[in-house]
């Protein structure tokens, strides 16, 4: 039930026995038990909320929530049923004191005498209201003296040994309490022990007045405790910020060192000599992009988040902005990261180009060796043959045979001119592509060219010699000549065919392999005509044999015009027929490989064409969410985290695409016409998506920090957002104003505001900076003067403080923190060991140097 605050007599139905029974129910240890104290606070809070709930509100902390007097006045109105004077709505200290005084005046107007309780004693005022409202149902006795002793022992345990007191000796208890209070606490003796023990019902008003003097005496200790708590809070914030700074410095140093070590590796464009070595480089780069770089991307993002969070905390605690060591600014990290990505850009493309180049080089080198070997085999002994002097002792028929043979050789020589030019062209291309074994290729090519020139010179000389003696020779076997003339080109054709059939090939598309297959089919279509030519050449040979046999011609058994014989033609023809199905099989296998490559291309493209637009859509959605979010910041944060989780759950599809991309690279597939997305596009988009959602979440978290630290309501936060969105769409100039924002009055004021919200002069104002500015303009926070005043309380109103006082009033770690950083006090009233807490307080807020 509600109790009105009125002065009224207290009536007790019971006699002396009832009164003594109530004293027996009082546990003397309760006032000494922290749990009891906690229970009392809980009881006071619950009692207050039982009344405040009727007005649609409640409190959490009885000392803090009643400090501005608003809810205290509301409590009195609910209890009394009367209207109090209109409260002050300002946030300054004078407004809060005015409201509490109005509450005290109302209590006094009801005939309640409040002794030594001021506007700053929120808890004692609440306790007085509580005990007055419950005075009918809760009689408290101080008759045995243990209550007074417990009060003293609670705050000054060194003055009374509470354990030695006895409940059955009230005289001793009361005299002890009154004597100690008068001697050590400067509380005058208002009652004698006999006045309390000698009466059945002591004067409760007198006892309550006496008790209030105890509360007043200990209020100074409460103020000191409050002051110490304030200092501890400030120092704890400072220590936490210093730790965050150290963590930032270390993380930045580690990341910069990793970037410094990685950039030279990425900038190294020295090619390897073998495909295996370059493919190992490509594998190392894949490991770097998949295993080594992603954690560093997260570290960079976390570094930026930590930096923003630290700066937010510094702004919220009125500390100067954190300035990292030289070279470790967020911009320095970004620049270094940009250098890393600049070095990384094109590295994979270079690797693939180098692999393609080495593949081409291996193919050309093998082709060079094959053609050179064939040519060298053909030229073997040719110089010795051309230098022979056999025509000097030969008969006419032999000379004519030698001449015709030489003519056939010249035809053969001309036919080999194309191969020599091909060898030289391949060697030139190997040089242009920087083949690692170019010196040996060049040397071999030079030997072939020199030998070819020598063969030309020797051929010309032998031809001239034979022509000079031609008149001495008459007979020549036309059939041998015809055989030689037809066999030589046919032999060259067969050698060319064998060379082509054994020639290696490189294709990258189905169209290219189909082109080779078509050319091969066309070649096979020429085989019947070639076989007819072979049969015709063999017919010439058979006719020669028939003539020799028929006319018993004395022949050496060899054709004097050529070294080619029918057995060689048949052997090479059989070789050509053997190579044709082998070529068929090689083309079929390559066609199957290209079909598999096309399947891999389509498989990658189908996924990439879904994932790429999905990432772009999510980036656009995040941009809209950050502008259009509604509800409380916690709701927005929950929504964003759920959104982030849905994005992270998409990671298996990225990993699957990475697997398909690896299959493509292992298959040496260099292009994909089915999609415009590369794996690098997907990687960069994915990393940007994760970074963007993390930054957006961090922005909301910092807004929550700001709101909680500044006491900003959700309506105020919505108003700030509306104002910010308005200014995001229009140009802000001095003297501009809106219904929500009209503080810019001049260019000087505009410059002051911009120096706060954009200290780095980037031309960009973030919503967080806007909130910090608006909350700073509308709310009061701890200042250097407040901290200085708190130290003055601990110092006993002196201009300096001693080491012992710091260690007595503050926790050990924070006391030592102050001692280590405070400079000696040098004022005229200085004493040995005096420390200057004033300069220390200003330094905490960046107004001077520690």
DRENZA-334087 format. One record per residue (C-alpha): residue in three letters; y, z, x. Coordinates in pm, whole numbers, padded with zeros to 5 digits, always signed. Each point is the difference from the previous one (the first is absolute). Layout:
<atoms>
ALAYZX ...
</atoms>
This chain:
<atoms>
UNK+00000+00000+00000 UNK+00360-00061+00108 UNK+00201+00304+00118 UNK+00380+00000-00028 UNK+00191+00133+00295 UNK+00160+00308-00144 UNK+00071+00350+00109 UNK-00233+00218-00205 UNK-00167+00337+00048 UNK-00360+00006+00110 UNK-00233+00207-00216 UNK-00343+00112+00109 UNK-00247+00107-00266 UNK-00217+00202+00233 UNK+00084+00330+00166 UNK-00023+00114+00356 UNK-00371-00078+00016 UNK+00061-00362-00103 UNK+00275-00031+00256 UNK-00222+00140+00277 UNK-00282-00229-00111 UNK+00235-00297+00048 UNK+00076+00124+00348 UNK-00373+00018+00078 UNK-00032-00366-00101 UNK+00249-00104+00265 UNK-00185-00107+00317 UNK+00201+00110+00301 UNK-00143-00283+00209 UNK+00126-00276-00227 UNK+00345-00017+00154 UNK-00160-00042+00341 UNK-00247-00274-00095 UNK+00120-00362+00055 UNK-00236-00107-00276 UNK+00175+00244-00234 UNK+00336-00144+00101 UNK-00128-00350-00065 UNK-00131+00115-00338 UNK+00337+00147-00087 UNK+00176-00324+00081 UNK-00256-00184-00207 UNK+00050+00248-00285 UNK+00381-00038+00015 UNK-00032-00379+00008 UNK-00244-00009-00292 UNK+00221+00236-00201 UNK+00307-00216+00065 UNK-00190-00319-00090 UNK-00126+00157-00323 UNK+00365+00010-00112 UNK+00128-00315+00175 UNK-00281-00203-00157 UNK+00175+00047-00332 UNK+00295-00190+00145 UNK-00221-00279+00130 UNK+00007+00090+00371 UNK-00161+00230+00259 UNK+00028+00120+00362 UNK-00227-00012+00304 UNK+00171+00227+00255 UNK+00188+00296-00142 UNK+00238+00037+00299 UNK+00085-00371+00035 UNK+00002-00116-00365 UNK+00238+00281-00112 UNK+00232-00043+00299 UNK+00245-00236-00175 UNK+00013+00230-00308 UNK-00067-00281-00255 UNK-00351+00103-00100 UNK+00092+00369+00034 UNK+00270-00045-00266 UNK-00246-00198-00213 UNK-00254+00287+00028 UNK+00259+00253-00123 UNK+00091-00226-00293 UNK-00368-00029-00103 UNK-00059+00377+00032 UNK+00323+00107-00173 UNK+00029-00278-00256 UNK+00367-00029+00092 UNK+00207-00275+00166 UNK+00140+00076+00347 UNK+00310-00152+00154 UNK-00021-00370+00095 UNK-00172-00029+00340 UNK+00137-00187+00300 UNK-00184-00326+00070 UNK+00116-00055+00359 UNK-00233+00030+00300 UNK+00233+00191+00230 UNK-00065+00361+00087 UNK+00305+00122-00190 UNK-00139-00158-00320 UNK-00338+00171+00048 UNK+00162+00344+00061 UNK+00220-00047-00307 UNK-00304-00060-00222 UNK-00187+00305+00133 UNK+00311+00217-00052 UNK+00020-00120-00361 UNK-00360+00117-00047 UNK+00081+00340+00155 UNK+00311+00037-00214 UNK-00209-00066-00309 UNK-00252+00269+00102 UNK+00283+00247+00069 UNK+00154-00085-00339 UNK-00314+00135-00162 UNK+00050+00342+00157 UNK-00239-00046+00290 UNK+00135+00143+00325 UNK-00084-00220+00298 UNK+00047+00188+00325 UNK+00043-00187+00332 UNK-00140-00328-00137 UNK+00206-00310+00067 UNK-00003-00367-00096 UNK-00223-00090+00297 UNK-00274+00247-00096 UNK-00195-00231-00230 UNK-00330+00189+00030 UNK+00142+00352-00058 UNK+00194-00132-00301 UNK-00318-00150-00143 UNK-00190+00325+00063 UNK+00273+00203-00174 UNK-00016-00234-00301 UNK-00378+00021+00003 UNK-00016+00380+00013 UNK+00277+00042-00257 UNK-00171-00239-00242 UNK-00332+00181+00047 UNK+00139+00353+00020 UNK-00150+00095-00332 UNK-00357-00095+00090 UNK-00010+00070+00364 UNK+00133+00344+00119 UNK+00002+00024+00379 UNK+00007+00341+00167 UNK+00149+00071+00340 UNK-00073+00372-00047 UNK-00263+00043+00272 UNK+00229-00161+00262 UNK-00263-00253+00110 UNK+00195-00285-00154 UNK+00309+00076+00215 UNK-00218+00042+00311 UNK-00180-00327-00076 UNK+00331-00187-00027 UNK+00109+00127+00340 UNK-00341-00062+00159 UNK-00008-00354-00141 UNK+00315-00100+00191 UNK+00007+00253+00286 UNK-00361+00114+00063 UNK+00099+00178+00323 UNK+00208+00259-00193 UNK-00279+00146-00218 UNK-00374+00050+00061 UNK-00103-00078-00352 UNK-00365+00078+00059 UNK+00072+00371+00049 UNK+00181+00046-00334 UNK-00172+00173-00292 UNK+00058-00056-00369 UNK-00034+00373-00072 UNK+00298+00085+00226 UNK+00295-00167-00175 UNK+00264+00233+00158 UNK-00096-00103+00351 UNK-00022-00364-00101 UNK+00344-00004-00168 UNK+00175+00197+00277 UNK-00155-00226+00263 UNK+00117-00312-00180 UNK+00353+00133-00068 UNK+00047+00135+00356 UNK-00121-00320+00165 UNK+00215-00212-00235 UNK+00310+00207+00083 UNK-00064+00015+00375 UNK-00125-00351+00078 UNK+00099-00218-00296 UNK+00350+00139-00067 UNK-00094+00079-00364 UNK+00178+00316-00119 UNK-00217+00261-00171 UNK+00067-00048-00371 UNK-00269+00239-00130 UNK-00183+00304+00125 UNK-00375+00025-00011 UNK+00031+00293-00241 UNK+00199-00219-00242 UNK-00304-00224-00036 UNK-00297+00233+00042 UNK+00152+00290-00193 UNK+00054-00197-00324 UNK-00251-00141-00241 UNK+00203-00323-00042 UNK+00234-00089+00288 UNK+00310-00205-00072 UNK-00129-00357+00016 UNK+00347-00150+00042 UNK+00063+00218+00300 UNK-00335-00092+00151 UNK+00060-00371-00065 UNK+00344+00029+00159 UNK-00162+00170+00300 UNK-00267-00270+00014 UNK+00263-00275-00015 UNK+00167+00150+00307 UNK-00331-00044+00183 UNK-00010-00364-00105 UNK+00357-00040+00119 UNK-00083+00161+00333 UNK-00286-00238+00055 UNK+00191-00307-00118 UNK+00140-00036+00353 UNK-00355-00024+00132 UNK-00070-00263-00262 UNK+00304-00196+00112 UNK-00117+00021+00362 UNK-00343-00120-00107 UNK+00163-00286-00191 UNK+00212-00084+00303 UNK-00305+00009+00225 UNK-00189-00221-00245 UNK+00285-00248+00001 UNK-00003-00012+00381 UNK-00378-00031+00006 UNK+00020-00286-00245 UNK+00264-00179+00206 UNK-00191+00056+00326 UNK-00328-00109-00156 UNK+00162-00324-00111 UNK+00139-00050+00349 UNK-00338+00065+00164 UNK-00177-00233-00239 UNK+00256-00274+00066 UNK-00035+00044+00377 UNK-00378-00037-00032 UNK+00046-00316-00207 UNK+00234-00134+00269 UNK-00256+00071+00272 UNK-00273-00168-00209 UNK+00224-00305-00051 UNK+00077-00025+00372 UNK-00368+00016+00095 UNK-00112-00249-00264 UNK+00284-00237+00096 UNK-00084+00030+00372 UNK-00370-00068-00063 UNK+00074-00300-00223 UNK+00254-00148+00245 UNK-00246+00049+00288 UNK-00272-00183-00197 UNK+00242-00283-00077 UNK+00106-00013+00368 UNK-00364-00034+00108 UNK-00091-00252-00271 UNK+00288-00250+00031 UNK-00094-00124+00354 UNK-00355-00056-00123 UNK+00125-00209-00293 UNK+00250-00186+00217 UNK-00268-00098+00250 UNK-00059-00370-00065 UNK-00206-00070+00312 UNK-00296-00204-00130 UNK-00360+00060+00100 UNK-00219-00269+00148 UNK-00295+00032-00237 UNK-00055+00002-00375 UNK-00188+00330+00024 UNK+00293+00173+00168 UNK+00251-00133-00255 UNK-00224+00094-00292 UNK-00018+00351+00145 UNK+00381+00004+00001 UNK-00005-00102-00366 UNK-00249+00278-00079 UNK+00223+00250+00184 UNK+00296-00117-00206 UNK-00198+00038-00324 UNK-00089+00356+00103 UNK+00367+00063+00071 UNK+00113-00125-00342 UNK-00279+00171-00195 UNK-00062+00321+00197 UNK+00290+00080+00232 UNK+00315-00121-00175 UNK-00056+00129-00358 UNK+00007+00371+00111 UNK+00320-00074+00192 UNK+00150-00158-00312 UNK-00079+00325-00182 UNK+00150+00204+00288 UNK+00319-00207-00014 UNK+00023+00045-00377 UNK-00072+00375+00033 UNK+00264+00024+00275 UNK+00262-00151-00230 UNK-00111+00227-00285 UNK+00016+00309+00225 UNK+00343-00105+00125 UNK+00132-00048-00355 UNK-00153+00331-00114 UNK+00150+00183+00299 UNK+00343-00149-00063 UNK-00028+00097-00367 UNK-00089+00360+00090 UNK+00286+00014+00249 UNK+00243-00124-00261 UNK-00134+00244-00259 UNK+00048+00292+00241 UNK+00346-00119+00112 UNK-00131-00072+00350 UNK+00131-00289+00210 UNK-00204-00319-00011 UNK-00285-00027+00251 UNK+00075-00233+00289 UNK-00321-00091+00190 UNK-00006-00040+00375 UNK+00140-00318+00147 UNK-00224-00293-00073 UNK-00196+00184-00273 UNK+00214-00071-00306 UNK-00170-00150-00303 UNK+00193-00317+00081 UNK-00138+00010+00354 UNK-00352+00035-00139 UNK+00069-00291-00237 UNK+00139-00211+00285 UNK-00301+00079+00218 UNK-00229-00078-00293 UNK+00187-00327-00050 UNK-00057-00083+00366 UNK-00370+00078-00048 UNK-00026-00228-00301 UNK+00202-00263+00186 UNK-00251+00015+00283 UNK-00284-00001-00250 UNK+00141-00295-00188 UNK-00180-00313+00102 UNK-00251+00183+00220 UNK-00293-00071-00228 UNK+00116-00359-00046 UNK+00019-00032+00379 UNK-00352+00137+00033 UNK-00136-00247-00256 UNK+00186-00287+00163 UNK-00138+00104+00338 UNK-00354+00014-00143 UNK+00054-00342-00154 UNK+00138-00124+00333 UNK-00296+00141+00195 UNK-00240-00149-00249 UNK+00168-00335+00044 UNK-00002+00050+00378 UNK-00371+00083+00006 UNK-00068-00310-00205 UNK+00214-00220+00224 UNK-00145+00151+00318 UNK-00355-00065-00119 UNK+00098-00352-00101 UNK+00161-00054+00341 UNK-00314+00120+00178 UNK-00226-00224-00210 UNK+00210-00312+00051 UNK+00055+00077+00366 UNK-00372+00056+00052 UNK-00084-00329-00174 UNK+00264-00185+00199 UNK-00104+00159+00329 UNK-00363-00087-00075 UNK+00107-00359-00065 UNK+00214-00027+00315 UNK-00263+00163+00218 UNK-00082-00251+00276 UNK+00244-00261-00127 UNK+00222+00020+00305 UNK-00297-00041+00234 UNK-00121-00295-00208 UNK+00339-00169+00009 UNK+00019+00047+00376 UNK-00335-00168+00070 UNK-00001-00316+00221 UNK-00318-00142-00156 UNK+00163-00334-00081 UNK+00033-00080+00368 UNK-00372-00067+00047 UNK-00093-00091-00356 UNK-00110-00337-00124 UNK+00204-00211-00233 UNK-00193+00119-00298 UNK+00039+00358+00115 UNK+00374-00050+00044 UNK+00038-00147-00341 UNK-00201+00289-00134 UNK+00220+00244+00185 UNK+00310-00171-00141 UNK-00127+00014-00353 UNK-00107+00357+00051 UNK+00348+00078+00120 UNK+00151-00165-00305 UNK-00219+00220-00217 UNK+00112+00302+00200 UNK+00362-00093-00057 UNK-00071-00018-00372 UNK-00167+00339+00019 UNK+00292+00132+00206 UNK+00246-00118-00262 UNK-00209+00162-00270 UNK+00022+00333+00186 UNK+00379-00023+00031 UNK+00037+00162-00345 UNK-00214+00296+00103 UNK+00211+00056+00313 UNK+00316-00006-00208 UNK-00159+00247-00243 UNK-00090+00230+00289 UNK+00358-00013+00129 UNK+00143+00061-00350 UNK-00227+00301-00054 UNK+00099+00142+00337 UNK+00369-00048-00089 UNK-00048+00180-00333 UNK-00182+00287+00175 UNK+00299+00034+00230 UNK+00245-00005-00290 UNK-00202+00271-00179 UNK-00002+00208+00324 UNK-00376+00003+00047 UNK-00087+00280+00242 UNK-00228-00222+00213 UNK+00247-00287+00015 UNK-00005-00018+00384 UNK-00370-00088+00008 UNK+00043-00241-00292 UNK+00291-00168+00177 UNK-00193-00023+00324 UNK-00300-00158-00173 UNK+00222-00236-00197 UNK+00181-00099+00318 UNK-00329-00074+00173 UNK-00106-00217-00294 UNK+00332-00187-00005 UNK+00001-00046+00377 UNK-00357-00123-00014 UNK+00088-00231-00288 UNK+00287-00150+00200 UNK-00234-00039+00295 UNK-00258-00173-00221 UNK+00269-00239-00119 UNK+00102-00086+00353 UNK-00360-00037+00119 UNK-00091-00208-00306 UNK+00286-00238+00070 UNK-00098-00034+00367 UNK-00368-00069-00082 UNK+00095-00252-00265 UNK+00217-00188+00245 UNK-00282+00002+00261 UNK-00257-00130-00249 UNK+00233-00272-00118 UNK+00053-00116+00355 UNK-00374-00051+00043 UNK-00063-00125-00353 UNK+00006-00361+00119 UNK-00295+00085+00221 UNK-00202+00117-00301 UNK-00108-00214-00296 UNK-00274+00156-00192 UNK+00034+00279-00246 UNK-00228+00106-00276 UNK+00207-00035-00317 UNK-00246+00203-00191 UNK+00044+00295+00232 UNK+00372-00052-00028 UNK-00011-00013-00376 UNK-00222+00309-00007 UNK+00241+00184+00226 UNK+00304-00105-00201 UNK-00152+00106-00332 UNK-00183+00305+00133 UNK+00304+00153+00169 UNK+00223+00031-00311 UNK-00299+00097-00211 UNK-00085+00265+00258 UNK+00360+00120-00007 UNK-00014+00005-00380 UNK-00316+00211+00012 UNK+00152+00233+00258 UNK+00311+00028-00214 UNK-00213+00063-00308 UNK-00198+00270+00179 UNK+00321+00152+00124 UNK+00150+00000-00351 UNK-00316+00138-00156 UNK-00004+00286+00250 UNK+00376+00055-00017 UNK+00096+00343-00134 UNK+00244+00022-00287 UNK+00240+00255-00152 UNK+00098-00010-00367 UNK+00177+00250-00224 UNK-00031-00154-00344 UNK-00261-00164-00219 UNK+00211-00318+00006 UNK-00025-00021+00377 UNK-00379+00044+00007 UNK-00030-00253-00280 UNK+00202-00242+00214 UNK-00240+00048+00291 UNK-00298-00046-00231 UNK+00149-00322-00134 UNK+00057-00132+00352 UNK-00356+00095+00091 UNK-00138-00187-00302 UNK+00204-00303+00099 UNK-00149+00023+00350 UNK-00353+00016-00142 UNK+00077-00312-00203 UNK+00055-00192+00326 UNK-00345+00089+00140 UNK-00186-00297-00156 UNK+00240-00247+00165 UNK-00031+00192+00325 UNK-00375-00019-00025 UNK+00024-00378-00044 UNK+00212-00013+00316 UNK-00258+00209+00181 UNK-00277-00227-00114 UNK+00202-00301+00118 UNK+00057+00157+00343 UNK-00368+00089+00027 UNK-00077-00357-00102 UNK+00200-00125+00300 UNK-00193+00236+00223 UNK-00330-00118-00147 UNK+00103-00362+00050 UNK+00079+00069+00367 UNK-00338+00164+00043 UNK-00167-00295-00169 UNK+00173-00251+00229 UNK-00085+00202+00311 UNK-00358+00022-00114 UNK-00019-00361-00109 UNK+00160-00157+00308 UNK-00112+00262+00252 UNK+00351+00060+00116 UNK+00018+00217+00311 UNK+00223+00275-00130 UNK+00047+00353+00120 UNK-00067+00119-00352 UNK+00353+00115-00070 UNK+00299-00165-00155 UNK+00242-00090+00278 UNK+00297+00020-00237 UNK-00042+00345-00142 UNK-00179+00328+00052 UNK-00069+00031-00370 UNK-00356-00068-00106 UNK-00184-00017-00328 UNK-00164+00338+00051 UNK+00342+00163+00037 UNK+00129-00177-00308 UNK-00303+00114-00203 UNK+00029+00355+00136 UNK+00369+00020-00088 UNK-00065-00155-00338 UNK-00268+00261-00071 UNK+00247+00268+00112 UNK+00261-00132-00241 UNK-00252+00004-00288 UNK-00098+00355+00097 UNK+00362+00119+00009 UNK+00087-00140-00345 UNK-00200+00258-00207 UNK+00121+00275+00232 UNK+00356-00107-00079 UNK-00090-00005-00370 UNK-00121+00361+00019 UNK+00309+00116+00193 UNK+00229-00158-00261 UNK-00199+00158-00286 UNK+00022+00342+00160 UNK+00374-00038+00062 UNK+00049-00117-00358 UNK-00177+00317-00122 UNK+00219+00212+00228 UNK+00316-00163-00135 UNK-00120+00059-00355 UNK-00048+00369+00083 UNK+00348+00005+00157 UNK+00144-00149-00318 UNK-00177+00271-00201 UNK+00154+00265+00226 UNK+00344-00157-00046 UNK-00032+00004-00379 UNK-00143+00352+00002 UNK+00296+00129+00202 UNK+00253-00203-00201 UNK-00133+00126-00337 UNK+00058+00362+00106 UNK+00326-00060+00188 UNK+00151-00188-00296 UNK-00064+00313-00214 UNK+00090+00272+00253 UNK+00323-00168+00122 UNK+00165-00021-00347 UNK-00135+00348-00082 UNK+00183+00147+00302 UNK+00320-00187-00092 UNK-00025+00125-00360 UNK-00051+00361+00115 UNK+00302-00024+00231 UNK+00212-00120-00293 UNK-00139+00276-00225 UNK+00088+00267+00256 UNK+00354-00135+00015 UNK+00029+00024-00378 UNK-00164+00345-00014 UNK+00248+00147+00251 UNK+00288-00111-00228 UNK-00146+00041-00349 UNK-00195+00329+00036 UNK+00060+00257-00274 UNK-00110+00355-00061 UNK+00007+00294+00242 UNK-00024-00052+00373 UNK-00345+00162-00007 UNK-00110-00250-00267 UNK+00141-00283+00209 UNK-00174+00135+00311 UNK-00331+00032-00187 UNK+00040-00352-00132 UNK+00077-00137+00346 UNK-00296+00182+00157 UNK-00231-00137-00268 UNK+00151-00341+00066 UNK-00055+00050+00375 UNK-00363+00097-00067 UNK-00054-00319-00201 UNK+00140-00198+00293 UNK-00218+00180+00256 UNK-00305-00064-00221 UNK+00067-00372+00055 UNK-00074+00041+00375 UNK-00372-00105-00026 UNK+00112-00346-00111 UNK+00223-00027+00308 UNK-00296+00107+00217 UNK-00222-00259-00169 UNK+00262-00266+00071 UNK+00009+00117+00364 UNK-00377-00056+00016 UNK+00035-00352-00139 UNK+00282-00067+00247 UNK-00220+00112+00288 UNK-00275-00238-00115 UNK+00257-00282-00005 UNK+00117+00076+00351 UNK-00353+00037+00131 UNK-00073-00343-00147 UNK+00306-00133+00191 UNK+00171-00112-00321 UNK+00366-00058+00082 UNK+00153-00112-00331 UNK-00051+00048-00373 UNK+00154-00245-00242 UNK-00107+00208-00303 UNK+00257+00280+00048 UNK+00343+00061+00147 UNK-00090+00362+00082 UNK-00119+00096+00347 UNK-00166+00329+00086 UNK+00316+00098+00188 UNK+00208-00057-00316 UNK-00237+00227-00193 UNK+00003+00268+00273 UNK+00379+00008+00025 UNK+00038+00005-00381 UNK-00253+00284-00031 UNK+00170+00206+00269 UNK+00342-00055-00160 UNK-00143+00100-00340 UNK-00142+00329+00135 UNK+00324+00073+00189 UNK+00217-00071-00306 UNK-00195+00227-00238 UNK-00008+00277+00266 UNK+00378-00024+00045 UNK+00057+00002-00376 UNK-00217+00314-00037 UNK+00186+00162+00289 UNK+00331-00074-00170 UNK-00115+00179-00318 UNK-00133+00295+00207 UNK+00336+00031+00174 UNK+00173-00013-00338 UNK-00221+00289-00113 UNK+00090+00194+00315 UNK+00368-00064-00068 UNK-00028+00089-00368 UNK-00187+00326+00067 UNK+00225+00101+00288 UNK+00322-00080-00187 UNK-00109+00110-00347 UNK+00065-00343-00150 UNK-00123-00040-00357 UNK-00193-00302-00122 UNK+00301-00108-00210 UNK+00220+00015+00311 UNK-00258-00198+00195 UNK-00008-00264-00275 UNK+00378-00013+00002 UNK+00001-00043+00379 UNK-00253-00283-00035 UNK+00210-00173-00265 UNK+00312+00031+00215 UNK-00183-00129+00306 UNK-00144-00297-00189 UNK+00351-00075-00128 UNK+00144-00001+00351 UNK-00298-00203+00121 UNK+00117-00280-00228 UNK+00375+00019+00069 UNK+00220+00032+00307 UNK+00119+00352+00081 UNK+00366+00017+00101 UNK+00249+00285+00036 UNK+00134+00127-00331 UNK-00293-00151-00193 UNK-00132+00231-00272 UNK-00255+00021-00278 UNK-00071+00269-00262 UNK-00257+00145+00243 UNK+00186-00040+00329 UNK+00375+00030+00048 UNK+00044+00185+00329 UNK+00122-00300+00207 UNK+00377+00033-00010 UNK+00120-00165+00323 UNK-00105-00204+00297 UNK-00021+00316+00209 UNK-00227+00166-00256 UNK-00208-00319-00022 UNK-00040+00001+00380 UNK-00102+00367-00008 UNK-00265-00065-00264 UNK-00135-00308+00177 UNK-00024+00194+00329 UNK-00226+00247-00185 UNK-00223-00240-00193 UNK-00008-00270+00272 UNK+00044+00185+00334 UNK-00146-00290+00203 UNK+00240-00256-00153 UNK-00286-00224-00113 UNK+00181-00109-00314 UNK-00287+00133-00214 UNK-00004+00320-00211 UNK-00343+00132-00098 UNK-00062+00189-00322 UNK-00104+00306+00207 UNK+00335+00000+00184 UNK+00178-00038-00335 UNK-00188+00305-00142 UNK+00077+00205+00312 UNK+00369-00078-00033 UNK+00020+00071-00375 UNK-00199+00325+00029 UNK+00211+00113+00296 UNK+00318-00064-00200 UNK-00121+00201-00303 UNK-00201+00291+00144 UNK+00047+00274+00255 UNK-00251+00061+00281 UNK-00038+00226+00295 UNK+00289-00038+00242 UNK+00084+00121+00345 UNK+00239+00257-00151 UNK-00277+00140-00221 UNK-00241+00032+00292 UNK+00279+00160+00206 UNK+00064+00249-00280 UNK-00372+00082-00013 UNK-00006+00072+00374 UNK+00308+00220-00048 UNK-00195+00207-00253 UNK-00287+00046+00246 UNK+00248+00086+00275 UNK+00159+00279-00203 UNK+00328-00190-00048 UNK+00041-00054+00377 UNK+00117-00326+00155 UNK-00314-00008+00210 UNK-00364+00097-00039 UNK-00243+00179+00231 UNK-00350-00098+00098 UNK-00149+00313-00158 UNK+00172-00077-00329 UNK-00143-00350-00005 UNK-00350+00123+00076 UNK+00026+00274-00261 UNK+00123-00222-00282 UNK-00173-00336+00065 UNK-00364-00105+00045 UNK-00101-00005+00370 UNK-00013-00378+00047 UNK+00335-00062-00165 UNK+00160+00296+00173 UNK-00107-00141+00337 UNK+00120-00345-00111 UNK+00349+00144-00056 UNK-00001+00206+00321 UNK-00095-00304+00205 UNK+00281-00214-00145 UNK+00288+00241-00056 UNK+00264+00007+00272 UNK+00145+00333+00125 UNK+00291+00128-00202 UNK+00326+00008+00205 UNK+00247+00145-00246 UNK+00224+00299+00082 UNK-00239+00232-00187 UNK-00306-00123+00187 UNK-00264+00247+00122 UNK-00291-00061+00240 UNK-00266-00218-00162 UNK+00231-00119-00280 UNK-00091-00345-00137 UNK+00235-00251-00168 UNK-00150-00072-00343 UNK+00311-00191-00114 UNK-00036-00296+00239 UNK-00375+00005-00064 UNK+00059-00032-00378 UNK+00238-00295+00037 UNK-00240-00170+00240 UNK-00278+00014-00260 UNK+00209-00233-00218 UNK+00111-00230+00280 UNK+00354+00138+00018 UNK-00045+00096+00366 UNK-00259-00022+00280 UNK-00275+00256+00050 
</atoms>
